[in-house]
Amino acid sequence: MSTMTKELLQSGRTHDCGSLRENDIGSEVVLYGWVHRRRDHGGRIFIDLRDRQGLTQVVFGPDIEADTHKLADGLRSEYCIGVSGKVISRGDNKNPNMDTGAIEVEVDGLEIFSESEALPFNVSDDDRLDTNENIRLKYRYLDLRRPSLQRNFILRSRLSTTARQTLAEAGFLELETPYMVKYTPGGARNFLVPSRLSPGNFYALAESPQIFKQLFMVSGLDKYFQITRCFRDEDLRNDRQPEFTQIDIELSFATPERVFAHMEKLMTRLWKDVLGVELQTPFLRLTWAEAMGRYGCDKPDLRFGLELHDIKPMSKDCGFRVFEAAEYVKGICVPANKADKLSRARLDKLTAFVKKREHGGAKGLAWAKIQPDGTWKAPFAKLLKPETMQAIAEHMGAEPGSVLLFIADNFHTTHATLNALRLELRDFLGLVEGEAGNQWKFCWVTDFPLFEQNEKGQWVSSHHPFTSPRTEHIEYLLSDPGKVLAQAYDMVLNGNEIGGGSIRIHRSDVQSKVFTALGLSPEEIEQKFGFLLNAFKYGPPPHGGIAFGLDRIAMLMCNAGSLREVIAFPKTQRGSDLMTGCPGPADDPQLEELYIRHRQLPGDESAGNESAS
């Protein structure tokens, strides 16, 4: 590489590219970074030099240092360079949009550390949305040079550091748990790792440290935390990745309120130190039944209204058979000052929206507009009794100009559809724009059902099988599982579940009953969880904890649209790493050591005629 005046790499930099200010004028400095922008004005060359801290304008000129200026003529975007020179004032040409906009550096020395080929895309936030995401993921190391992404990862680093400091100061020990664990079918699909030393057997990559952190409590290490990687082989989306990071926490002698107190202090510290935002505690508490009843979901966005109203009691003999026959009838009242945007064409689009399976799959949407005289303008208005319409309108807080939207169906469809409709209206009507969009609305959702039924009518755990039932509901574990409520809780922020946990079962007899209620035989219980039940025979303490999705918290703090914006090297929605070409085939010799052979896939002639062993 070319050098002028001195070896700048050996001398060391004096400042980063975001720190120089007017009080540095006159100082001799050395900066390192990348050529962000280049401009040639009247013989002088201006470079915006960039590192992760920011930008500094540096200037080369024949009147400053002729040989350096000549060398700078060859600089192009993303060359990695070092410069030395004097800080001067930009006078009347200050740039108020740059932190360093009051100064520039007149360069008398230049070292080109490395050159850059023509870029596959411009490393600038200005062009970010014009570049296909797959191209950016293929060249992720370039994408990560973008100032916006670098700000995300600087914030994420501060988030992790502050979490560690806060938990350590509260007496929690940072302890590690295994990544390769015992494979136990059921629950989330595991990634499997074949064992060379135990042919035919497999490890599973841990989907969470759940059992191990409970064993820490049995061991007497009464406050544990870990910022850990977890793995789940699930279908992907914007807020889900096959490998993700948790802030995992457990403590002995816990009650829900003790967990809440610790975790609210953690969140308060994170928001204050990372974002400079003061949070109000205690956070709102909602039971699962309250959250479902008022918002249609167990992770409600509390930044706006549009709560659900139950009108089933007043529609039993209302004259409208759709309402009369349905198990549930609930609705949303859009206030008059927003309802003018709900034209007939928009209501038709909302009707199509609620019929989509991913939004609940309702049979349809009933709507009514409240006229100035209080009467209803609705396709079904003539079927309703006047006193029914008046009672519904009063119950829902309607006024002239309001629009009422109704779903009549079973429990799941009614609530899932109205939740989706509520969020669609939030975005269409702009209900969280401006000041509302800058609010941080936390809440705890508690008292979940311990079990739920799957499509086959079998009881499965709503959270996981180590969640403790409410003490007064233990007697119903085998006789009436649907009646049992859990000592489980989620922390919700602006409609996102950011953490979930529970008080754990610490009694072998209760744990065995839960396994039995889930349909596990004694042999299956022993094979899958015998070691945990054995540990519970030796004086386990009551304990509980929680796990936070660090990626999701970072995404919300950064106001990013996807987890991929806060995970350095993410996978695509098909689980691929476009940069490294992962996943890829393994060499046959290594597969032989693992006693694995390729199986020919349909349409794949390259695998030969071997069958799987």
TORGU-336152 format. One record per residue (C-alpha): y, x, z. Coordinates in steps of 0.001 Angstrom, whole numbers. Last residue first. Example, Ala and Ser with C-alpha at 12.3 -4.5 7.8 and 13.67 -1.06 7.14 Angstrom:
# residues 2
<<-1060, 13670, 7140>> <<-4500, 12300, 7800>> 
# end
This chain:
# residues 613
<<-46235, -29533, 6722>> <<-44124, -31055, 3966>> <<-45688, -31230, 538>> <<-45538, -28512, -2063>> <<-45330, -29432, -5752>> <<-42438, -27221, -6792>> <<-39075, -27414, -5049>> <<-37044, -26959, -8227>> <<-38156, -30232, -9839>> <<-35792, -32354, -7748>> <<-35651, -35955, -9056>> <<-37150, -37379, -5875>> <<-37244, -34633, -3225>> <<-39975, -31994, -3153>> <<-40820, -31002, 388>> <<-39957, -27475, 1439>> <<-42224, -25809, 3977>> <<-41761, -25266, 7703>> <<-43940, -23177, 10003>> <<-40867, -21584, 11583>> <<-41839, -18095, 10409>> <<-42557, -19650, 7004>> <<-39031, -21072, 6923>> <<-37706, -17561, 7505>> <<-39695, -16223, 4544>> <<-38588, -19192, 2369>> <<-34889, -18462, 2808>> <<-32793, -21346, 4076>> <<-30970, -23823, 1864>> <<-27330, -24725, 2388>> <<-25204, -26761, 4776>> <<-22600, -25274, 4432>> <<-20895, -24074, 1261>> <<-18578, -21759, 3222>> <<-15226, -23373, 2318>> <<-16525, -26835, 1437>> <<-18098, -27309, 4866>> <<-20196, -30422, 4376>> <<-20924, -33312, 6757>> <<-20601, -35998, 4087>> <<-17273, -37155, 5558>> <<-16082, -33571, 5172>> <<-16588, -30971, 7883>> <<-13844, -29337, 9898>> <<-12781, -25683, 10221>> <<-9749, -25583, 12500>> <<-10081, -29029, 14038>> <<-6640, -30617, 14643>> <<-5837, -32001, 11165>> <<-9509, -32796, 10506>> <<-9344, -35215, 13429>> <<-7269, -37433, 11171>> <<-3819, -38970, 10797>> <<-2023, -36531, 13077>> <<579, -37669, 15601>> <<236, -34223, 17186>> <<-369, -35672, 20670>> <<-2706, -38271, 19186>> <<-4779, -35710, 17277>> <<-4854, -33375, 20285>> <<-6205, -36190, 22470>> <<-8801, -36969, 19796>> <<-9953, -33371, 19532>> <<-10146, -33027, 23326>> <<-12384, -36087, 23597>> <<-12456, -36616, 27333>> <<-15637, -36721, 29430>> <<-15878, -38446, 32810>> <<-17414, -38067, 36209>> <<-19577, -39430, 38939>> <<-21505, -38419, 42024>> <<-23409, -39675, 45042>> <<-25160, -36615, 46463>> <<-28740, -35701, 45585>> <<-31049, -35058, 48551>> <<-34192, -33630, 47020>> <<-36035, -36509, 45329>> <<-33277, -36863, 42715>> <<-34349, -33551, 41220>> <<-37786, -35040, 40475>> <<-36112, -37928, 38670>> <<-34201, -35436, 36535>> <<-37311, -33366, 35701>> <<-39270, -36494, 34789>> <<-36663, -37580, 32238>> <<-38312, -37631, 28837>> <<-42044, -37258, 29548>> <<-41940, -38991, 32929>> <<-39963, -41962, 31638>> <<-42135, -42180, 28540>> <<-45307, -42237, 30661>> <<-43868, -44847, 33021>> <<-43066, -46996, 29971>> <<-39495, -47356, 28747>> <<-38330, -50897, 27974>> <<-34659, -50456, 28856>> <<-35204, -52530, 32016>> <<-37886, -50002, 32998>> <<-35461, -47101, 32596>> <<-32920, -48953, 34739>> <<-35560, -49643, 37379>> <<-36568, -45955, 37432>> <<-32937, -44906, 37944>> <<-32595, -47339, 40851>> <<-35735, -45984, 42550>> <<-34757, -42350, 41931>> <<-31339, -42789, 43561>> <<-28385, -40807, 42218>> <<-27244, -43185, 39495>> <<-23953, -41996, 38107>> <<-20422, -43287, 38652>> <<-19057, -43609, 35169>> <<-17344, -41959, 32259>> <<-15306, -42359, 29121>> <<-12303, -40595, 27691>> <<-9838, -40852, 24822>> <<-10629, -44419, 23761>> <<-7871, -45173, 21289>> <<-5707, -48313, 21165>> <<-2531, -46640, 22374>> <<-4376, -44642, 25041>> <<-7595, -45812, 26692>> <<-9422, -44225, 29622>> <<-12890, -45704, 29888>> <<-14736, -46818, 33003>> <<-18284, -47423, 34186>> <<-19568, -48704, 37513>> <<-21696, -51047, 35466>> <<-22033, -54833, 35513>> <<-25435, -56515, 35613>> <<-25708, -60128, 34424>> <<-27351, -59262, 31111>> <<-30171, -57502, 32960>> <<-31411, -60733, 34641>> <<-34733, -60226, 36469>> <<-35255, -56480, 36073>> <<-31825, -55115, 36921>> <<-30726, -58259, 38789>> <<-31217, -56874, 42327>> <<-29015, -53887, 41474>> <<-26044, -56211, 40919>> <<-24413, -55937, 44377>> <<-24354, -52154, 44070>> <<-22544, -52205, 40730>> <<-24841, -50529, 38277>> <<-24838, -46735, 38012>> <<-24711, -45107, 34598>> <<-27616, -42716, 33935>> <<-28983, -44801, 31047>> <<-25964, -44189, 28803>> <<-22920, -46279, 27841>> <<-23880, -49857, 26884>> <<-27518, -49026, 27583>> <<-30027, -50940, 25476>> <<-31761, -54279, 26038>> <<-33872, -55433, 23104>> <<-32918, -58470, 21025>> <<-33922, -56774, 17767>> <<-30303, -56451, 16649>> <<-29453, -54678, 19911>> <<-28759, -56342, 23247>> <<-26242, -54939, 25696>> <<-26699, -53360, 29098>> <<-24535, -52169, 31994>> <<-21800, -54655, 31111>> <<-18467, -52884, 31514>> <<-16657, -53045, 34832>> <<-13602, -50946, 33948>> <<-10968, -50343, 31267>> <<-8335, -47883, 32461>> <<-4934, -47937, 30796>> <<-2489, -45640, 29060>> <<470, -46716, 26929>> <<2340, -43702, 25545>> <<5486, -44959, 23849>> <<7004, -43295, 20794>> <<5932, -46043, 18390>> <<7605, -48663, 20570>> <<10934, -46839, 20234>> <<10921, -46967, 16448>> <<7868, -48557, 14862>> <<5110, -50101, 16931>> <<5427, -53706, 15723>> <<5944, -52833, 12067>> <<4931, -56299, 10841>> <<2205, -54983, 8542>> <<992, -52346, 11016>> <<785, -54525, 14115>> <<-420, -57454, 11982>> <<-3421, -55406, 10874>> <<-4038, -54396, 14483>> <<-4077, -58030, 15642>> <<-6285, -59025, 12709>> <<-8848, -56347, 13579>> <<-8870, -57506, 17216>> <<-9026, -61133, 16087>> <<-12057, -60366, 13942>> <<-13938, -58428, 16607>> <<-13208, -61134, 19201>> <<-14305, -64118, 17160>> <<-17232, -62352, 15512>> <<-18684, -61071, 18781>> <<-18302, -64258, 20811>> <<-19450, -66720, 18145>> <<-17062, -68436, 15710>> <<-13638, -70076, 15470>> <<-10761, -67778, 14498>> <<-7162, -68998, 14684>> <<-3706, -67830, 13534>> <<-528, -69562, 14748>> <<2787, -68892, 13005>> <<6046, -69322, 14914>> <<9136, -70731, 13196>> <<9761, -73441, 15768>> <<8265, -72249, 19056>> <<4781, -71202, 20142>> <<3883, -70055, 23659>> <<132, -70231, 23018>> <<-513, -72937, 25618>> <<2523, -74920, 24471>> <<1372, -74823, 20838>> <<-2191, -75755, 21786>> <<-1052, -78712, 23901>> <<1284, -79998, 21180>> <<-1376, -79729, 18504>> <<-3881, -81530, 20717>> <<-1373, -84323, 21507>> <<-826, -84842, 17798>> <<-4585, -85237, 17144>> <<-5856, -82795, 14595>> <<-7342, -83670, 11200>> <<-3937, -84069, 9485>> <<-3063, -80498, 10484>> <<-6053, -78958, 8650>> <<-4199, -77267, 5782>> <<-1346, -76421, 8186>> <<2354, -77243, 8596>> <<2482, -78259, 12221>> <<5090, -80467, 13872>> <<7618, -79056, 16349>> <<10682, -80547, 14639>> <<11706, -77134, 13236>> <<8166, -76664, 11827>> <<5454, -74582, 13502>> <<3335, -72858, 10865>> <<-440, -73206, 11177>> <<-3358, -70997, 10291>> <<-7151, -71205, 10215>> <<-8871, -68031, 9045>> <<-12317, -68000, 7464>> <<-16041, -67514, 7876>> <<-15458, -64428, 9999>> <<-17023, -61116, 8981>> <<-15651, -59074, 11862>> <<-13275, -56629, 10191>> <<-15990, -54373, 8754>> <<-17734, -57462, 7369>> <<-14750, -58594, 5366>> <<-13918, -62258, 5938>> <<-10940, -61413, 8145>> <<-9144, -59650, 5271>> <<-9647, -62456, 2761>> <<-7877, -64831, 5151>> <<-5189, -62211, 5760>> <<-4604, -62022, 2012>> <<-4255, -65813, 1853>> <<-1787, -65640, 4748>> <<210, -63036, 2792>> <<386, -65323, -252>> <<1488, -68218, 1964>> <<4247, -66030, 3357>> <<3912, -64274, 6696>> <<7076, -62175, 6701>> <<9018, -65033, 8315>> <<6653, -64746, 11282>> <<8426, -61814, 12881>> <<11381, -63493, 14619>> <<9332, -66678, 14986>> <<6676, -65066, 17146>> <<3135, -64559, 15769>> <<825, -66547, 18052>> <<-2759, -65319, 18016>> <<-5846, -67516, 18341>> <<-9159, -68231, 19952>> <<-11945, -70736, 19402>> <<-15371, -69753, 20747>> <<-18777, -71430, 20457>> <<-17649, -73286, 17351>> <<-18558, -76902, 16632>> <<-15332, -78555, 17814>> <<-13041, -76030, 16172>> <<-14624, -76354, 12722>> <<-15013, -80122, 13259>> <<-11262, -80728, 13570>> <<-10824, -84013, 15470>> <<-9684, -82399, 18719>> <<-12627, -83448, 20851>> <<-13591, -80028, 22245>> <<-10345, -78406, 21109>> <<-8415, -78214, 24374>> <<-10983, -76122, 26302>> <<-11612, -73919, 23221>> <<-7979, -72825, 23000>> <<-8372, -69273, 24302>> <<-5250, -67254, 23528>> <<-5329, -63667, 22260>> <<-2414, -61321, 22892>> <<89, -60654, 20124>> <<2066, -58210, 22298>> <<2915, -54610, 21460>> <<2399, -51102, 22856>> <<-768, -52134, 24723>> <<-3264, -51028, 22068>> <<-6553, -52264, 23483>> <<-9722, -50186, 23810>> <<-12313, -52722, 25010>> <<-11659, -55178, 22205>> <<-10534, -58754, 21558>> <<-7098, -58264, 23109>> <<-6728, -60740, 25989>> <<-10330, -61832, 26560>> <<-11912, -58533, 25585>> <<-9581, -56562, 27836>> <<-9969, -59010, 30717>> <<-13794, -59002, 30472>> <<-13854, -55193, 30317>> <<-11742, -55083, 33462>> <<-8182, -53915, 33049>> <<-6440, -51309, 35211>> <<-2912, -50113, 34333>> <<-2279, -46430, 34946>> <<-1118, -45335, 38390>> <<1067, -43624, 37394>> <<4082, -43268, 35119>> <<3987, -40471, 32564>> <<6803, -37929, 32148>> <<6886, -36424, 28653>> <<7667, -32743, 27951>> <<4969, -32672, 25281>> <<2630, -29884, 26440>> <<3636, -29404, 30081>> <<4549, -33020, 30882>> <<1838, -34710, 28827>> <<-872, -32385, 30098>> <<267, -32557, 33738>> <<328, -36375, 33748>> <<-3055, -36485, 32031>> <<-4636, -34215, 34651>> <<-3011, -36072, 37556>> <<-4316, -39332, 36073>> <<-7764, -37746, 35881>> <<-7876, -36720, 39531>> <<-6706, -40125, 40790>> <<-8998, -42055, 38438>> <<-12067, -40116, 39603>> <<-11216, -40902, 43213>> <<-10653, -44554, 42266>> <<-14048, -44784, 40544>> <<-15781, -43392, 43629>> <<-17051, -39853, 43835>> <<-18993, -38027, 46530>> <<-19658, -35268, 43995>> <<-17536, -34416, 40984>> <<-18060, -34214, 37222>> <<-15846, -33260, 34263>> <<-16316, -32538, 30547>> <<-13266, -31802, 28422>> <<-15093, -32445, 25188>> <<-15081, -30724, 21811>> <<-16614, -31925, 18557>> <<-19436, -31132, 16180>> <<-20631, -33787, 13719>> <<-17033, -35044, 13344>> <<-15519, -38463, 14083>> <<-11941, -39788, 13980>> <<-11447, -39883, 10211>> <<-15026, -40958, 9529>> <<-18552, -39538, 9782>> <<-22037, -40985, 9898>> <<-23831, -39487, 12868>> <<-25753, -36289, 13617>> <<-24147, -35682, 17003>> <<-23194, -32314, 18489>> <<-21109, -31349, 21511>> <<-18923, -28284, 22077>> <<-17589, -27649, 25556>> <<-14469, -27456, 27652>> <<-16272, -27430, 30983>> <<-15649, -28915, 34390>> <<-17484, -29036, 37684>> <<-16640, -30054, 41239>> <<-19473, -30339, 43783>> <<-21538, -27307, 43015>> <<-24129, -28603, 45530>> <<-27142, -28172, 43263>> <<-27600, -31940, 42910>> <<-24025, -31998, 41576>> <<-24860, -29239, 39100>> <<-27889, -31347, 38129>> <<-25520, -34139, 37152>> <<-23658, -31664, 34948>> <<-26954, -30776, 33338>> <<-27922, -34367, 32573>> <<-24653, -35194, 30799>> <<-23917, -31951, 28942>> <<-23272, -33952, 25731>> <<-24881, -34401, 22295>> <<-26791, -31200, 23034>> <<-28336, -29543, 19984>> <<-31990, -30500, 20088>> <<-34752, -27913, 20413>> <<-37876, -28291, 18364>> <<-41610, -27750, 18532>> <<-44086, -27124, 15715>> <<-44429, -23437, 16495>> <<-43159, -22363, 19935>> <<-41680, -18906, 19396>> <<-40069, -19826, 16075>> <<-38513, -22979, 17542>> <<-37052, -25494, 15112>> <<-33463, -26651, 15812>> <<-32820, -30400, 15584>> <<-29444, -32138, 15263>> <<-29701, -35266, 17374>> <<-29184, -38920, 16439>> <<-27225, -40737, 19139>> <<-29282, -42848, 21529>> <<-33029, -42614, 21296>> <<-35445, -39718, 20904>> <<-35379, -37004, 23607>> <<-35242, -33437, 22279>> <<-34896, -30944, 25112>> <<-31807, -28764, 24990>> <<-30117, -26101, 22898>> <<-26397, -26055, 23753>> <<-27061, -25106, 27371>> <<-24517, -25720, 30163>> <<-21567, -23611, 31270>> <<-19503, -23803, 34448>> <<-15741, -23956, 35032>> <<-15430, -24777, 38745>> <<-13094, -27591, 39834>> <<-10897, -26940, 42864>> <<-7776, -28880, 41853>> <<-6077, -25649, 40737>> <<-9034, -25029, 38415>> <<-8635, -28518, 36928>> <<-4933, -28036, 36221>> <<-5281, -24510, 34846>> <<-8146, -25404, 32537>> <<-6378, -28515, 31227>> <<-3184, -26499, 30683>> <<-5033, -23884, 28632>> <<-6809, -26474, 26507>> <<-3611, -28411, 25741>> <<-1649, -25219, 25100>> <<-4261, -24211, 22502>> <<-4120, -27663, 20923>> <<-328, -27452, 20702>> <<-523, -24086, 18927>> <<-3209, -25603, 16735>> <<-1045, -28532, 15665>> <<2009, -26312, 15144>> <<-120, -24161, 12833>> <<-1019, -27267, 10879>> <<2638, -28162, 10334>> <<3620, -24568, 9514>> <<980, -24351, 6760>> <<-1048, -21154, 7137>> <<-4114, -23210, 8063>> <<-4279, -24497, 4478>> <<-4703, -20920, 3325>> <<-7703, -20277, 5595>> <<-8950, -23744, 4615>> <<-9343, -22782, 961>> <<-12212, -25178, 294>> <<-10678, -27611, 2810>> <<-7368, -27622, 923>> <<-9142, -28250, -2354>> <<-11113, -31104, -773>> <<-7868, -32552, 593>> <<-6314, -32841, -2870>> <<-2827, -31321, -2861>> <<211, -33533, -3353>> <<372, -34478, 316>> <<1014, -30890, 1363>> <<3652, -30013, -1185>> <<6667, -29897, 1150>> <<4482, -28576, 3963>> <<4263, -25321, 2048>> <<1387, -23061, 1168>> <<1507, -23892, -2542>> <<-1888, -24586, -4003>> <<-4663, -22519, -5609>> <<-2407, -19499, -4975>> <<-1893, -16738, -7541>> <<-3294, -13548, -6034>> <<-1829, -12155, -2852>> <<-829, -8588, -1979>> <<-1564, -6691, 1200>> <<228, -4647, 3872>> <<3375, -4186, 1818>> <<5661, -2008, 3923>> <<9419, -2419, 3629>> <<12338, -549, 5202>> <<16123, -1007, 4999>> <<16175, -4771, 5249>> <<19327, -6686, 6160>> <<18004, -9284, 8601>> <<19455, -12784, 8758>> <<21224, -14807, 11436>> <<22442, -18296, 12362>> <<19442, -20048, 10801>> <<16883, -18605, 13225>> <<15902, -22038, 14536>> <<16128, -23244, 10943>> <<17563, -26616, 9870>> <<21105, -25634, 10897>> <<21198, -22974, 8141>> <<24231, -20730, 8590>> <<26073, -19789, 5398>> <<29548, -19640, 6976>> <<28674, -16433, 8808>> <<25053, -15453, 8246>> <<25370, -13007, 11129>> <<23542, -9671, 10998>> <<20255, -8337, 12385>> <<19519, -4800, 11167>> <<16406, -3638, 9381>> <<12667, -3152, 9320>> <<10159, -5114, 7270>> <<6427, -5653, 7345>> <<4502, -7457, 4638>> <<1720, -9891, 3769>> <<2262, -11216, 246>> <<2006, -14982, 502>> <<4397, -15778, -2363>> <<5535, -12782, -4427>> <<7141, -9419, -3784>> <<7575, -7154, -6829>> <<11395, -6948, -6608>> <<10962, -5837, -2993>> <<10046, -2323, -4191>> <<13391, -1993, -5976>> <<15269, -3266, -2917>> <<13463, -746, -730>> <<14438, 2042, -3126>> <<18105, 945, -3136>> <<18648, 478, 600>> <<21485, -1844, 1680>> <<23704, -1636, -1410>> <<20719, -2108, -3692>> <<19967, -5294, -1759>> <<17121, -6830, 227>> <<17627, -9832, 2519>> <<15520, -11300, 5318>> <<15572, -14948, 6338>> <<13464, -15566, 9430>> <<10831, -18285, 9719>> <<8690, -19582, 12583>> <<6330, -18668, 15412>> <<3148, -18685, 13343>> <<4555, -16075, 10962>> <<6948, -16506, 8070>> <<9466, -14363, 6193>> <<11951, -16371, 4119>> <<12895, -13802, 1496>> <<16266, -13286, -163>> <<16616, -10753, -2985>> <<20114, -9519, -3847>> <<20949, -8796, -7457>> <<23021, -11904, -7968>> <<20754, -14262, -6110>> <<16965, -13755, -6269>> <<15065, -16235, -4072>> <<11628, -15883, -2500>> <<9923, -18339, -172>> <<7147, -17939, 2413>> <<6484, -14226, 2062>> <<4075, -13581, 4938>> <<4672, -11879, 8269>> <<5683, -8811, 10232>> <<9121, -8058, 11667>> <<10740, -4797, 12851>> <<14205, -4955, 14407>> <<17427, -2946, 14807>> <<19862, -5067, 16808>> <<23444, -5720, 15661>> <<23175, -9490, 16045>> <<20471, -10330, 18630>> <<22800, -12653, 20574>> <<23046, -14774, 17427>> <<19317, -15584, 17553>> <<15999, -13962, 16609>> <<12852, -15669, 17964>> <<11031, -17414, 15154>> <<9803, -14556, 13006>> <<8314, -12590, 15891>> <<10150, -9667, 17393>> <<9824, -5882, 17848>> <<6960, -5213, 15502>> <<4887, -2072, 15854>> <<5736, 1465, 14722>> <<2292, 2059, 13235>> <<2406, -995, 10996>> <<5937, -44, 9937>> <<4987, 3358, 8565>> <<8443, 4692, 7726>> <<11237, 4932, 5124>> <<9545, 2852, 2396>> <<5865, 2113, 2145>> <<3573, 1057, -642>> <<0, 0, 0>> 
# end
